[in-house]
Amino acid sequence: MSRITTAFATAKAENRAAFIPYLTAGFPTKESFLSHATTLLEHGDILEVGLPYSDPLGDGPTIQKSSEAALSQGMTTKDSFDFIRELRKHSDKAIVMMTYYNPIYCHEEGEAGFLKDLKESGADGIILPDLPPDEGETLIEAARALDLDTIFLVAPTSTEARLKTVTNACRGFIYAVSVTGVTGARDALPADVPSLVSRTKAVSDLPVAVGFGVKNAETTTPVAAVADGVVVGSALIAKLAAGDKIDSLAAEIAGACKR
């Protein structure tokens, strides 16, 4: 089994949702990123590494600012791959990269070259928030050839036909967006999250992970009760931006993933 499949299978066997923390590559500093990412790998099941990008349409202010901070330090796509390579030396847990399509398109060797570099860094999959899967046939084909999982997003507004299209293009897991907006911690999640998870599961056997809005144990618990995974990013990044440690929050969320 792939590391991603193993992560969800392990969590299911332990009667909990998988915890998927997110951290922008190179944030809060290039020097401290690996230490914080290692901490999140210790508490989480799958680490989502965000590729810093100047126009992250799906991200709220917190993650946008983390990308700006990383880019201001000179972070590059190659640096992000190198960070994953370093993390792989210290952990056998699954690692996925979240990236918008533009950095892939701009890679000197195109889609195939980007995915090849990502695979060789030790990553297990790629999350693509702005690439419609029905327009990503060549990327999906290249990823399949490398045994690299492709993870696309479904939303509360997704029709049954759209759910089928998106989930058929996914491997590893399906990313369910809890709100029709951008990323960011929220005090409460929409009441239709259980419905979105249920509708997604009706058309696919893949695990469903919910993100956008989860920030603490209180918001994690209801999501973990219905989803296979819980994605948390902005709340962790906000902690680091404030100069705080993330150990306690990561432990709190991981604990709340238990059913």
Backbone bond lengths (Angstrom), bond angles and torsions (degrees), N, CA, C in turn:
res aa  C-N    CA-C-N  psi(-1)  N-CA   C-N-CA  omega(-1)  CA-C   N-CA-C  phi
1 M - - - 1.458 - - 1.523 110.34 -
2 S 1.325 115.92 152.02 1.457 120.64 175.74 1.528 109.43 -71.46
3 R 1.318 116.40 163.75 1.468 120.01 178.89 1.524 110.93 -61.56
4 I 1.337 117.29 -36.36 1.458 120.28 179.99 1.525 110.70 -66.52
5 T 1.326 116.33 -46.32 1.466 120.69 178.05 1.522 110.48 -60.88
6 T 1.322 116.68 -41.96 1.460 121.48 179.31 1.527 110.90 -62.84
7 A 1.334 116.94 -40.08 1.463 121.13 -179.10 1.524 111.23 -61.22
8 F 1.317 116.65 -46.38 1.466 119.84 -179.92 1.531 111.62 -70.43
9 A 1.330 116.97 -37.01 1.459 120.38 179.14 1.525 110.48 -65.29
10 T 1.323 116.73 -40.58 1.462 120.99 178.51 1.520 110.85 -64.22
11 A 1.329 116.18 -45.41 1.462 120.10 179.58 1.528 110.97 -62.02
12 K 1.321 116.75 -42.48 1.465 120.57 179.62 1.519 110.92 -62.78
13 A 1.330 116.51 -42.50 1.469 120.79 179.70 1.527 111.49 -63.48
14 E 1.327 116.21 -27.53 1.464 121.49 -179.97 1.527 111.89 -95.75
15 N 1.337 115.96 11.37 1.464 122.70 177.35 1.525 112.64 55.21
16 R 1.305 115.05 53.39 1.467 120.90 177.96 1.529 108.68 -151.23
17 A 1.316 114.85 165.28 1.459 119.78 173.02 1.517 108.16 -87.47
18 A 1.311 117.01 150.35 1.458 120.96 177.12 1.533 108.77 -72.97
19 F 1.300 116.49 138.91 1.464 122.32 177.58 1.521 108.76 -96.13
20 I 1.336 116.17 122.46 1.464 121.86 -177.40 1.532 108.83 -120.08
21 P 1.336 118.00 91.34 1.465 120.17 177.74 1.521 111.13 -78.80
22 Y 1.321 115.43 150.47 1.472 122.56 179.83 1.522 109.59 -116.71
23 L 1.337 116.24 140.73 1.452 120.72 173.58 1.532 108.95 -146.85
24 T 1.328 115.81 131.29 1.455 120.91 177.51 1.525 109.66 -69.11
25 A 1.314 117.56 130.98 1.466 121.65 -179.49 1.531 109.93 -60.14
26 G 1.326 115.42 130.09 1.455 120.24 178.53 1.515 115.02 86.28
27 F 1.329 117.23 3.91 1.464 121.34 179.04 1.526 110.38 -108.48
28 P 1.324 119.33 143.35 1.467 127.41 -0.35 1.533 113.97 -75.35
29 T 1.324 116.85 -22.95 1.466 121.13 173.08 1.517 107.83 -140.58
30 K 1.315 116.10 159.35 1.460 120.19 178.12 1.526 110.33 -62.67
31 E 1.341 115.92 -30.29 1.468 120.10 -177.22 1.521 112.33 -76.70
32 S 1.336 117.39 -30.76 1.466 119.86 -174.62 1.527 114.13 -100.51
33 F 1.331 117.11 -9.91 1.462 119.82 -175.45 1.522 112.91 -54.93
34 L 1.312 117.67 -49.37 1.466 121.07 -175.36 1.516 111.91 -59.93
35 S 1.317 117.44 -38.19 1.455 120.94 179.39 1.529 110.72 -64.16
36 H 1.333 116.75 -46.62 1.468 120.28 -179.90 1.530 111.03 -67.79
37 A 1.320 116.82 -39.85 1.465 120.30 179.68 1.524 110.76 -64.42
38 T 1.320 116.45 -37.78 1.468 120.89 178.03 1.521 110.48 -64.43
39 T 1.333 116.52 -39.67 1.463 120.78 176.94 1.523 110.44 -60.43
40 L 1.324 116.73 -43.78 1.461 120.50 -179.83 1.520 111.56 -67.34
41 L 1.312 117.45 -35.46 1.466 120.25 176.16 1.523 111.21 -65.08
42 E 1.310 116.83 -33.04 1.462 120.54 179.37 1.522 111.16 -66.79
43 H 1.336 116.39 -36.48 1.469 120.55 -178.26 1.520 112.56 -91.36
44 G 1.328 116.91 -27.57 1.453 120.83 -174.29 1.513 113.98 -98.79
45 D 1.316 114.13 175.09 1.470 121.17 178.71 1.522 111.44 -101.47
46 I 1.327 115.94 -34.38 1.461 123.23 -179.99 1.522 106.83 -138.66
47 L 1.315 117.80 131.73 1.459 120.64 177.06 1.524 109.61 -99.53
48 E 1.324 115.87 128.94 1.456 121.57 175.63 1.530 108.17 -101.52
49 V 1.310 116.35 115.85 1.469 122.12 179.85 1.516 108.73 -101.88
50 G 1.333 115.64 120.70 1.460 119.76 -179.43 1.514 111.78 -87.98
51 L 1.317 116.86 130.16 1.456 120.75 176.30 1.534 108.09 -80.15
52 P 1.331 118.57 118.90 1.464 120.30 -178.85 1.532 111.01 -56.43
53 Y 1.327 115.35 134.38 1.463 120.04 -176.67 1.521 108.66 -146.17
54 S 1.303 116.49 144.68 1.460 121.50 -173.16 1.525 114.70 -77.81
55 D 1.326 118.15 -16.56 1.462 120.65 -176.71 1.528 111.04 -136.77
56 P 1.336 116.63 62.22 1.462 121.06 -175.37 1.527 112.36 -78.80
57 L 1.314 116.87 87.80 1.459 122.76 -170.95 1.532 114.22 -59.02
58 G 1.322 117.37 -31.06 1.458 119.48 -176.02 1.515 114.29 -92.17
59 D 1.334 116.60 -0.01 1.465 119.99 -175.61 1.521 111.88 -102.56
60 G 1.335 115.13 142.38 1.443 121.22 176.33 1.517 111.18 -79.25
61 P 1.339 117.37 -177.27 1.466 122.59 -175.03 1.531 114.74 -55.77
62 T 1.324 117.57 -38.49 1.463 120.63 -175.94 1.526 111.53 -63.46
63 I 1.315 116.66 -50.92 1.466 119.83 -179.48 1.522 111.01 -73.05
64 Q 1.332 116.94 -33.46 1.464 119.12 175.29 1.528 110.76 -57.55
65 K 1.331 115.58 -45.93 1.466 119.85 -179.10 1.528 111.38 -66.19
66 S 1.336 116.81 -33.78 1.467 118.78 178.49 1.520 110.48 -67.04
67 S 1.339 116.99 -36.68 1.465 120.55 176.31 1.521 110.57 -65.73
68 E 1.321 115.93 -43.21 1.467 120.24 178.73 1.525 110.82 -60.61
69 A 1.335 116.05 -42.69 1.464 120.22 -179.90 1.522 110.97 -63.61
70 A 1.338 116.46 -42.24 1.467 120.21 -179.66 1.529 110.74 -66.49
71 L 1.324 116.56 -43.79 1.463 120.14 -179.33 1.528 111.40 -65.64
72 S 1.328 116.54 -34.01 1.463 119.85 179.79 1.522 111.99 -65.97
73 Q 1.342 116.01 -20.14 1.466 121.03 177.25 1.529 111.86 -89.80
74 G 1.333 115.31 1.04 1.457 119.22 178.41 1.510 114.75 91.25
75 M 1.352 118.00 16.81 1.460 120.47 179.63 1.520 111.25 -60.04
76 T 1.317 115.95 137.97 1.456 122.63 178.09 1.527 109.54 -124.59
77 T 1.324 115.33 170.37 1.462 119.64 175.88 1.521 110.15 -60.67
78 K 1.312 117.06 -42.04 1.460 120.73 179.10 1.525 110.74 -61.09
79 D 1.327 117.91 -40.36 1.464 120.73 177.84 1.529 110.51 -59.52
80 S 1.326 116.25 -40.64 1.463 120.38 179.89 1.523 111.07 -63.84
81 F 1.323 116.47 -42.72 1.461 120.09 176.10 1.534 110.32 -61.34
82 D 1.323 116.21 -41.01 1.466 120.66 -179.47 1.527 111.11 -63.86
83 F 1.333 116.50 -37.48 1.463 119.73 177.79 1.528 110.87 -63.63
84 I 1.324 116.21 -43.52 1.466 119.77 178.47 1.529 109.88 -62.00
85 R 1.321 115.16 -40.40 1.469 120.21 178.77 1.543 110.74 -60.16
86 E 1.315 116.82 -40.65 1.463 120.80 178.38 1.522 110.96 -67.86
87 L 1.328 116.79 -42.19 1.466 120.50 179.28 1.526 110.84 -62.46
88 R 1.319 115.91 -36.95 1.465 120.00 -179.12 1.530 111.86 -64.42
89 K 1.322 117.76 -25.74 1.459 121.11 178.01 1.531 111.80 -68.04
90 H 1.343 115.46 -23.02 1.459 119.62 -173.09 1.530 114.30 -113.10
91 S 1.317 117.17 -7.17 1.464 119.30 -177.97 1.526 110.96 -148.91
92 D 1.321 115.38 144.20 1.456 120.76 177.24 1.529 110.54 -103.73
93 K 1.338 117.04 10.57 1.459 120.37 178.25 1.529 109.93 -76.62
94 A 1.316 114.94 159.66 1.459 120.42 -177.22 1.527 111.83 -68.19
95 I 1.317 115.23 141.98 1.468 122.52 176.92 1.526 107.97 -131.81
96 V 1.321 116.42 129.87 1.461 120.64 176.63 1.527 108.71 -124.51
97 M 1.317 116.20 150.68 1.463 120.72 176.54 1.518 109.90 -104.42
98 M 1.328 116.04 134.91 1.454 121.02 171.57 1.519 107.78 -102.15
99 T 1.314 116.79 123.43 1.462 119.86 179.89 1.524 111.28 -147.05
100 Y 1.300 115.16 148.31 1.451 120.42 171.08 1.532 107.66 -79.34
101 Y 1.337 115.09 166.21 1.455 118.13 -171.70 1.528 113.44 -73.49
102 N 1.325 117.83 -28.93 1.468 119.49 -174.30 1.525 114.05 -55.54
103 P 1.355 119.95 -45.73 1.473 119.00 177.92 1.526 112.79 -61.54
104 I 1.322 116.73 -30.13 1.466 120.24 177.07 1.524 109.23 -70.14
105 Y 1.321 115.74 -47.12 1.458 121.85 -179.36 1.529 111.48 -60.05
106 C 1.348 115.53 -35.89 1.463 120.43 -176.30 1.531 113.80 -84.96
107 H 1.318 116.91 -4.83 1.467 119.37 179.40 1.522 109.12 -61.29
108 E 1.309 116.25 140.02 1.469 120.13 -174.90 1.522 113.41 -60.11
109 E 1.325 116.75 -23.37 1.464 119.80 178.34 1.528 111.26 -113.28
110 G 1.335 116.16 19.36 1.451 120.91 175.26 1.518 114.60 68.33
111 E 1.328 114.89 -160.89 1.461 121.16 -176.46 1.530 111.60 -57.49
112 A 1.310 116.22 -49.35 1.466 120.44 -176.79 1.521 111.17 -61.00
113 G 1.328 116.52 -39.77 1.455 120.20 -179.72 1.518 112.40 -68.24
114 F 1.329 115.98 -41.88 1.463 120.25 177.97 1.530 110.17 -60.71
115 L 1.326 115.95 -49.45 1.467 120.23 -177.57 1.530 111.47 -65.20
116 K 1.305 116.90 -36.90 1.461 120.69 177.86 1.535 110.04 -62.64
117 D 1.327 116.52 -45.41 1.468 120.27 178.52 1.523 110.84 -63.54
118 L 1.327 116.28 -39.05 1.468 120.24 179.94 1.524 110.70 -65.50
119 K 1.315 116.01 -44.97 1.463 120.27 179.28 1.528 110.67 -62.52
120 E 1.315 116.80 -43.98 1.460 120.72 -178.54 1.524 112.50 -67.37
121 S 1.325 116.92 -21.60 1.464 119.91 177.37 1.523 111.39 -73.38
122 G 1.343 116.29 -19.65 1.458 119.98 -179.98 1.510 114.21 111.69
123 A 1.337 117.33 4.82 1.460 120.98 179.40 1.527 110.81 -73.53
124 D 1.329 114.52 156.90 1.465 120.31 -177.57 1.520 113.50 -108.32
125 G 1.325 116.09 -16.41 1.455 118.46 -177.78 1.504 111.93 -166.98
126 I 1.338 115.19 175.74 1.451 121.60 -178.39 1.524 109.15 -139.51
127 I 1.343 116.23 132.33 1.460 122.74 177.19 1.520 107.72 -101.45
128 L 1.336 116.69 128.96 1.461 122.06 -172.62 1.528 109.92 -124.36
129 P 1.337 117.89 90.77 1.463 120.40 -174.96 1.522 115.85 -73.67
130 D 1.326 118.31 -22.52 1.465 118.87 -175.24 1.524 114.24 -118.13
131 L 1.320 116.96 12.23 1.463 119.97 177.06 1.526 109.19 -108.05
132 P 1.342 118.12 108.94 1.467 119.63 175.74 1.531 108.76 -61.20
133 P 1.307 118.67 128.18 1.465 119.78 -176.35 1.526 113.72 -59.32
134 D 1.345 117.00 -29.17 1.460 118.76 179.10 1.525 111.93 -76.96
135 E 1.336 116.69 -1.84 1.461 120.97 172.61 1.530 110.70 -115.16
136 G 1.320 115.99 9.63 1.459 120.02 -175.83 1.515 113.88 -118.92
137 E 1.332 116.27 31.23 1.467 119.59 -175.48 1.523 113.05 -58.38
138 T 1.331 117.01 -42.70 1.471 119.00 -177.12 1.525 111.17 -68.87
139 L 1.336 116.84 -37.91 1.468 119.68 177.80 1.520 110.64 -66.34
140 I 1.311 116.18 -44.57 1.461 120.26 -179.82 1.522 110.62 -60.91
141 E 1.310 116.41 -43.49 1.471 120.81 178.99 1.532 110.71 -61.10
142 A 1.333 116.08 -43.65 1.469 120.13 179.73 1.516 111.17 -65.28
143 A 1.335 116.85 -37.99 1.463 120.94 178.83 1.523 111.19 -67.03
144 R 1.326 116.33 -40.63 1.469 120.09 178.90 1.529 110.40 -61.20
145 A 1.323 116.16 -40.21 1.461 120.63 -178.69 1.526 111.43 -64.06
146 L 1.335 115.95 -26.21 1.469 120.87 -179.21 1.519 112.29 -97.61
147 D 1.340 116.94 0.06 1.463 121.80 -175.44 1.531 110.52 58.88
148 L 1.335 114.84 43.09 1.452 122.56 178.40 1.521 107.56 -110.04
149 D 1.332 117.62 123.71 1.466 120.96 -176.06 1.527 111.46 -71.84
150 T 1.324 115.84 139.25 1.464 121.91 176.22 1.527 108.27 -107.52
151 I 1.321 115.91 128.77 1.457 121.68 -175.86 1.519 108.77 -122.75
152 F 1.330 115.84 117.21 1.456 121.57 -179.94 1.533 109.53 -112.00
153 L 1.330 115.99 170.21 1.457 121.30 -172.44 1.527 112.86 -107.59
154 V 1.326 114.81 140.20 1.459 121.55 169.05 1.522 107.13 -116.51
155 A 1.327 116.41 155.55 1.465 121.51 -175.11 1.527 110.38 -135.18
156 P 1.341 116.54 167.00 1.470 119.26 178.65 1.519 113.35 -57.30
157 T 1.325 116.75 -24.09 1.467 120.58 -179.65 1.525 113.34 -86.77
158 S 1.318 118.29 -4.75 1.466 121.80 -178.08 1.526 111.25 -65.70
159 T 1.323 116.28 128.19 1.461 120.88 175.97 1.525 108.99 -76.87
160 E 1.320 117.11 170.42 1.461 120.16 177.85 1.529 110.72 -61.38
161 A 1.320 116.54 -40.09 1.471 120.25 179.04 1.521 110.16 -63.55
162 R 1.340 116.13 -41.02 1.468 119.53 179.95 1.512 111.02 -68.57
163 L 1.319 117.26 -39.15 1.458 121.06 177.35 1.526 110.45 -57.96
164 K 1.314 116.92 -42.00 1.460 120.82 -179.64 1.521 110.68 -65.67
165 T 1.325 116.79 -42.57 1.467 120.68 -179.76 1.520 111.18 -62.50
166 V 1.337 115.87 -46.83 1.459 120.45 -177.39 1.517 111.80 -68.50
167 T 1.308 117.15 -47.90 1.463 119.86 -175.99 1.527 112.36 -67.31
168 N 1.333 116.93 -30.79 1.468 119.57 177.04 1.521 111.81 -65.30
169 A 1.333 116.75 -24.21 1.456 120.97 -179.50 1.530 112.42 -90.80
170 C 1.321 116.25 -7.57 1.463 120.80 -177.37 1.528 112.00 -87.35
171 R 1.304 114.77 149.74 1.453 123.50 168.94 1.528 106.49 -138.24
172 G 1.326 116.87 148.44 1.456 120.49 -179.44 1.510 112.25 90.37
173 F 1.341 116.51 -68.94 1.461 121.22 173.93 1.521 109.59 -162.97
174 I 1.314 115.51 171.37 1.456 122.39 178.85 1.522 107.70 -111.29
175 Y 1.314 116.96 135.02 1.461 121.81 -179.32 1.530 108.02 -97.16
176 A 1.327 116.57 113.07 1.461 121.61 178.97 1.528 109.53 -99.29
177 V 1.323 115.93 120.41 1.456 122.11 179.70 1.533 108.41 -84.17
178 S 1.324 116.88 123.39 1.462 120.23 -173.58 1.521 113.67 -73.96
179 V 1.338 117.01 -21.01 1.460 120.63 -177.43 1.526 109.99 -134.21
180 T 1.325 115.77 159.60 1.460 120.17 176.09 1.526 107.97 -93.08
181 G 1.323 114.71 63.43 1.459 120.45 -178.78 1.509 109.35 -158.28
182 V 1.333 116.04 -154.95 1.453 120.98 -178.40 1.517 110.85 -97.96
183 T 1.333 115.79 171.59 1.453 120.47 178.50 1.524 110.31 -64.80
184 G 1.326 115.27 159.89 1.461 119.90 178.01 1.513 110.89 149.60
185 A 1.341 116.22 143.75 1.459 121.22 179.23 1.524 110.28 -66.81
186 R 1.331 116.52 139.86 1.456 121.36 179.14 1.525 109.79 -132.62
187 D 1.333 115.27 155.38 1.463 119.86 -177.95 1.525 111.63 -72.79
188 A 1.309 116.94 -28.21 1.463 121.30 178.68 1.519 108.95 -150.73
189 L 1.312 115.88 151.63 1.461 120.50 -179.83 1.521 110.14 -100.04
190 P 1.338 117.42 154.00 1.456 121.20 -179.25 1.527 112.22 -58.06
191 A 1.316 114.61 149.84 1.464 120.32 -177.82 1.524 112.92 -71.30
192 D 1.337 116.93 -13.93 1.469 118.69 -176.89 1.518 113.90 -90.95
193 V 1.347 117.71 8.68 1.469 120.07 177.41 1.531 111.60 -59.51
194 P 1.336 119.51 -47.49 1.473 119.07 178.03 1.530 112.28 -57.57
195 S 1.321 116.75 -37.71 1.461 120.26 179.68 1.520 111.12 -66.23
196 L 1.338 116.68 -41.77 1.464 120.04 179.14 1.519 110.58 -62.51
197 V 1.328 116.66 -43.83 1.468 120.16 179.30 1.529 110.07 -63.35
198 S 1.305 116.16 -44.80 1.467 120.62 -179.35 1.524 111.45 -62.95
199 R 1.322 117.43 -43.61 1.470 120.67 179.89 1.521 111.26 -65.45
200 T 1.335 115.93 -35.88 1.464 120.14 179.07 1.518 110.61 -69.12
201 K 1.318 116.32 -43.12 1.462 120.49 -179.81 1.533 111.72 -66.55
202 A 1.315 116.71 -23.64 1.461 120.43 -179.63 1.524 111.66 -69.73
203 V 1.348 116.67 -19.80 1.461 119.18 -177.79 1.527 113.21 -115.62
204 S 1.342 116.84 0.77 1.466 119.19 -178.95 1.523 111.02 -153.71
205 D 1.331 115.25 148.19 1.461 121.05 176.63 1.528 112.13 -92.72
206 L 1.324 117.66 -2.21 1.460 120.52 -179.41 1.528 111.00 -71.62
207 P 1.331 117.70 153.09 1.465 121.05 174.95 1.530 109.87 -62.29
208 V 1.319 116.11 149.03 1.463 121.74 178.34 1.529 108.71 -116.82
209 A 1.329 116.32 122.42 1.457 121.76 177.53 1.525 108.82 -109.86
210 V 1.316 116.76 136.24 1.458 121.75 -177.80 1.525 110.46 -105.97
211 G 1.327 115.94 132.38 1.457 121.43 177.58 1.510 111.41 -136.13
212 F 1.320 117.10 -179.50 1.463 126.38 -176.68 1.533 109.46 77.40
213 G 1.312 117.05 97.79 1.460 120.59 172.43 1.507 116.90 114.16
214 V 1.332 118.30 -23.68 1.467 120.72 -178.24 1.534 109.15 -71.91
215 K 1.336 116.95 129.93 1.462 117.89 -174.64 1.527 114.84 -135.93
216 N 1.334 118.01 -14.93 1.465 120.45 -176.80 1.524 109.45 -160.27
217 A 1.337 115.86 -172.90 1.465 120.11 -178.75 1.526 111.26 -62.26
218 E 1.319 116.46 -39.35 1.461 120.99 -177.27 1.523 112.66 -61.66
219 T 1.320 116.60 -40.61 1.468 119.53 179.06 1.527 112.37 -86.55
220 T 1.331 116.85 -18.08 1.463 120.42 177.79 1.519 111.86 -75.21
221 T 1.324 117.21 -43.00 1.468 122.02 -173.23 1.528 114.25 -53.05
222 P 1.335 119.83 -51.01 1.473 118.64 -179.39 1.519 113.71 -66.71
223 V 1.332 116.47 -29.98 1.462 119.71 178.09 1.525 110.26 -71.74
224 A 1.333 115.96 -44.24 1.465 120.66 -179.82 1.521 111.98 -62.87
225 A 1.324 116.60 -24.74 1.460 120.70 -179.28 1.527 112.19 -71.04
226 V 1.345 117.10 -23.70 1.467 119.55 -175.58 1.526 113.83 -119.59
227 A 1.352 117.03 -23.35 1.464 120.45 -175.64 1.523 111.62 -104.73
228 D 1.325 115.46 163.59 1.466 120.80 178.31 1.522 111.78 -85.65
229 G 1.327 116.40 -18.46 1.457 120.29 -179.24 1.513 111.38 -150.44
230 V 1.331 115.94 155.12 1.460 122.46 179.33 1.524 108.06 -126.52
231 V 1.334 116.56 123.16 1.465 122.07 -179.20 1.527 109.51 -102.74
232 V 1.321 116.62 128.86 1.464 121.31 179.58 1.523 109.28 -131.75
233 G 1.335 116.27 125.74 1.448 119.87 -179.74 1.513 114.37 -130.96
234 S 1.333 117.03 -62.45 1.462 121.60 -173.15 1.519 113.26 -57.28
235 A 1.323 117.31 -40.50 1.468 120.38 -178.22 1.527 110.80 -63.57
236 L 1.320 116.85 -39.14 1.463 120.90 178.79 1.526 110.84 -69.73
237 I 1.321 116.24 -41.91 1.458 120.19 -179.63 1.522 111.01 -67.16
238 A 1.337 116.75 -36.83 1.462 120.13 177.85 1.522 111.00 -61.40
239 K 1.321 115.99 -38.74 1.469 120.64 177.29 1.525 110.31 -60.38
240 L 1.322 115.95 -49.42 1.461 120.44 -178.95 1.524 111.31 -64.51
241 A 1.333 116.62 -37.76 1.461 120.35 179.39 1.524 111.34 -63.65
242 A 1.333 115.50 -29.48 1.463 120.41 179.89 1.524 112.00 -85.64
243 G 1.329 115.70 -1.16 1.459 119.74 179.87 1.515 113.75 84.33
244 D 1.340 116.52 12.94 1.466 120.97 -179.23 1.527 111.09 -93.45
245 K 1.327 115.39 162.25 1.456 120.73 175.11 1.529 108.97 -81.20
246 I 1.319 116.08 157.15 1.463 119.91 -178.13 1.525 112.81 -109.84
247 D 1.330 116.96 0.12 1.463 120.26 -176.95 1.527 112.47 -56.40
248 S 1.338 116.48 -49.86 1.462 120.08 -173.34 1.524 111.40 -68.01
249 L 1.345 117.26 -40.49 1.460 119.62 179.63 1.521 110.42 -67.60
250 A 1.326 117.51 -41.71 1.465 120.89 178.32 1.523 110.32 -61.49
251 A 1.321 116.85 -42.27 1.467 120.97 179.06 1.525 110.60 -66.08
252 E 1.328 116.69 -39.07 1.471 121.75 179.30 1.527 110.82 -61.93
253 I 1.327 116.53 -46.68 1.453 120.71 -178.94 1.523 111.16 -67.77
254 A 1.336 116.14 -42.32 1.472 119.38 178.07 1.517 110.73 -59.50
255 G 1.327 116.58 -40.49 1.470 120.82 178.75 1.517 112.12 -65.03
256 A 1.334 116.05 -36.55 1.450 120.64 -178.84 1.522 112.71 -74.81
257 C 1.324 117.07 -11.33 1.465 120.47 177.48 1.530 111.62 -75.55
258 K 1.334 116.00 -13.11 1.465 119.33 178.64 1.519 110.01 -74.97
259 R 1.317 115.76 139.06 1.465 120.12 -176.59 1.527 111.38 -94.22
